[in-house]
Amino acid sequence: MTTIRDDDIPALVALAEGGIHDPDSMPFYFPWTDAPKDELARNMAVHYWQARAAFTRDHWSLELVVRRGGQIVGVQGFSADNYLVTRNGETGSWLGLEHQGRGVGTLMRQTLCAFLFDHLDAEEITSGAFVDNPASMAVSRKVGYSPNGQTREKRRDGELVVCQRLVLRPEDLVRSHHQLEVEGVAALRQLVGLDG
Ligand SMILES: CC(C)(COP(=O)(O)OP(=O)(O)OC[C@H]1O[C@@H](n2cnc3c(N)ncnc32)[C@H](O)[C@@H]1OP(=O)(O)O)[C@@H](O)C(=O)NCCC(=O)NCCS
């Protein structure tokens, strides 16, 4: 996994255009995948550019492109508010349909959580999934998250959604058998304010 670079965006757009979920369901709070085909590419690029431009120590997000065998298969994200105080944040992710159901979603979440606990001093990681999203909830369960209540929310398209909140603490992380290798940690720690 690496941070998303501009060169990665066309492949991510192609993946999203190929489908991320059943068109009759909507797993995302902001229903970005419902955008008309000719707007999706621009919206996705703007989203990634905005995340970079709005990056501050009080409010930041990491958008990581996930590769399998060198091929781009999806995105694993993490966003945090007031991280220097809270030491927590929220994970979110998606894969192209053809890459789902092969364990990649579990592995990429395990990888990011291990990175956050081992290298970024996180103390708690949260996630949320609509109750009609069994794959996302299964990944959270397999990675060690615990249920943390439910909320009723108005999705951006006006629909009521019930969200299962989830929380993961370092001692509960179910690690993958792969060894975690990292690059560029010192620069990231400095950027988010952990080291001066
Ligand atoms: C959520 C997502 C990232 C998971 O990635 P994935 O690679 O498919 O997940 P994995 O293969 O690692 O694991 C999926 C688990 O869900 C389970 N699962 C999938 N569909 C299920 C269903 N209908 N009922 C019960 N369990 C289900 C699988 O059995 C598997 O668990 P297992 O390994 O114990 O059998 C991926 O499905 C995705 O991108 N979905 C669309 C976008 C999305 O929902 N994002 C999350 C928003 S909160």
The ligand as a MOL file (V3000), in Angstrom:
LIG
                    3D

  0  0  0     0  0            999 V3000
M  V30 BEGIN CTAB
M  V30 COUNTS 48 50 0 0 0
M  V30 BEGIN ATOM
M  V30 1 C -15.8040 -4.5000 2.4700 0
M  V30 2 C -14.6960 -5.0090 1.5510 0
M  V30 3 C -13.5470 -3.9910 1.5320 0
M  V30 4 C -14.1980 -6.3400 2.1140 0
M  V30 5 O -13.1590 -6.8380 1.2830 0
M  V30 6 P -13.0960 -8.3680 0.8290 0
M  V30 7 O -11.7760 -8.5940 0.1920 0
M  V30 8 O -14.2980 -8.6790 0.0520 0
M  V30 9 O -13.1320 -9.1080 2.2390 0
M  V30 10 P -12.5100 -10.5270 2.6130 0
M  V30 11 O -12.5050 -11.4200 1.4400 0
M  V30 12 O -11.2000 -10.2720 3.2970 0
M  V30 13 O -13.5310 -11.0080 3.7250 0
M  V30 14 C -14.8910 -10.8750 3.4930 0
M  V30 15 C -15.6080 -11.6430 4.5700 0
M  V30 16 O -16.9730 -11.2730 4.4690 0
M  V30 17 C -17.7380 -12.4170 4.4390 0
M  V30 18 N -18.9520 -12.1290 3.6920 0
M  V30 19 C -19.0380 -11.5990 2.4650 0
M  V30 20 N -20.3330 -11.5230 2.0960 0
M  V30 21 C -21.0510 -11.9960 3.1510 0
M  V30 22 C -22.4340 -12.2090 3.3910 0
M  V30 23 N -23.3370 -11.8570 2.4770 0
M  V30 24 N -22.8080 -12.6930 4.5970 0
M  V30 25 C -21.9020 -13.0210 5.5290 0
M  V30 26 N -20.5580 -12.8680 5.3550 0
M  V30 27 C -20.1530 -12.3690 4.1670 0
M  V30 28 C -16.8840 -13.4280 3.7440 0
M  V30 29 O -17.3440 -14.7450 4.0060 0
M  V30 30 C -15.5380 -13.1500 4.3480 0
M  V30 31 O -15.3970 -13.7510 5.6070 0
M  V30 32 P -14.6300 -15.1970 5.7320 0
M  V30 33 O -13.2590 -15.0010 5.1830 0
M  V30 34 O -14.6460 -15.4420 7.2110 0
M  V30 35 O -15.4150 -16.1590 4.9510 0
M  V30 36 C -15.1860 -5.2400 0.1040 0
M  V30 37 O -16.1670 -6.2380 0.1370 0
M  V30 38 C -15.7370 -3.9920 -0.5490 0
M  V30 39 O -14.9970 -3.2400 -1.1260 0
M  V30 40 N -17.0760 -3.8020 -0.4960 0
M  V30 41 C -17.7040 -2.6560 -1.1460 0
M  V30 42 C -17.3370 -1.3540 -0.4750 0
M  V30 43 C -17.6190 -1.3890 1.0070 0
M  V30 44 O -18.5950 -1.9610 1.4660 0
M  V30 45 N -16.7230 -0.7220 1.7680 0
M  V30 46 C -16.8540 -0.6430 3.2080 0
M  V30 47 C -17.7950 0.4640 3.5590 0
M  V30 48 S -18.0390 0.4680 5.3340 0
M  V30 END ATOM
M  V30 BEGIN BOND
M  V30 1 1 1 2
M  V30 2 1 2 3
M  V30 3 1 2 4
M  V30 4 1 2 36
M  V30 5 1 4 5
M  V30 6 1 5 6
M  V30 7 2 6 7
M  V30 8 1 6 8
M  V30 9 1 6 9
M  V30 10 1 9 10
M  V30 11 2 10 11
M  V30 12 1 10 12
M  V30 13 1 10 13
M  V30 14 1 13 14
M  V30 15 1 14 15
M  V30 16 1 15 16
M  V30 17 1 15 30
M  V30 18 1 16 17
M  V30 19 1 17 18
M  V30 20 1 17 28
M  V30 21 1 18 19
M  V30 22 1 18 27
M  V30 23 2 19 20
M  V30 24 1 20 21
M  V30 25 1 21 22
M  V30 26 2 21 27
M  V30 27 1 22 23
M  V30 28 2 22 24
M  V30 29 1 24 25
M  V30 30 2 25 26
M  V30 31 1 26 27
M  V30 32 1 28 29
M  V30 33 1 28 30
M  V30 34 1 30 31
M  V30 35 1 31 32
M  V30 36 2 32 33
M  V30 37 1 32 34
M  V30 38 1 32 35
M  V30 39 1 36 37
M  V30 40 1 36 38
M  V30 41 2 38 39
M  V30 42 1 38 40
M  V30 43 1 40 41
M  V30 44 1 41 42
M  V30 45 1 42 43
M  V30 46 2 43 44
M  V30 47 1 43 45
M  V30 48 1 45 46
M  V30 49 1 46 47
M  V30 50 1 47 48
M  V30 END BOND
M  V30 END CTAB
M  END
